[in-house]
Amino acid sequence: MTWYAAIDLHSNNNVLVVIDAHDHVVYQQRLANELAVILQGLAVYEADLHGIAIESTSRAFSI
């Protein structure tokens, strides 16, 4: 099976989602922003993972 992942990145956590080739969500979890935790969430899908998209934004502040 083909899997695709997306990570919605926040300041201290993220939402990791894995979908199949038919756009069905097979995994969705809020995780800490720690590489080991994220890799553990992806481990089951690793062999057939075809891509990871990471969304993040930065905000510029002026004083």
N, C-alpha and C positions, 0 to 999 in steps of 0.2 A: 504494500500500500504506500502511496505517496503522501507525505505530510508537509505542511507549511506552518511556520510559527510567526507570531507577531508579539512584540513586547511594547506595551504602552508604559513609558518610563516616567516616574514621578520623582520627587526629591528624595524620598527615603523608602519607596516601594515601587513595585511595578505590577502590571497585570500581564501574565503570560497566557497566550491563547494558541492552541494548536488546532488546525483544521485539516480535513482530508481533501482529496481532489474534487469533491462535490460540494465544497464549502460548508460541510457539517462540522460544528465545533465538537472536538473529541476531548479537549482538556481546556479548562479555564481556571486560573488561580491567581490570587493576589499574593505576591512573594516579596520578601525583603530584597533590597538591592545588594545582594551578596552573590558573587559569581558561583560559588559552590551550590547555593540554593537553586539558582536558575539552571545550572547544568543538571542538577538532580531532577528538576521538573521536566527537562528535555530528554533525559536518559532513555526512557522507554521508546522514544520516537527516533533516536539518533541514527539508526541504520538506514532509514528511509526518509530522513529529513532533507528536503530539497531547497529550503531557503528560510531565512529569518529576516523579518523586517522590524526595525526598531524606530518607534516614534518618540521624539522628544522635542521640547521647545525650550528656548532660553529667553529670558526676559531681561532687557537692559533697563537699569534704573538710573536716574540722574537725580542729584540732590541740589 
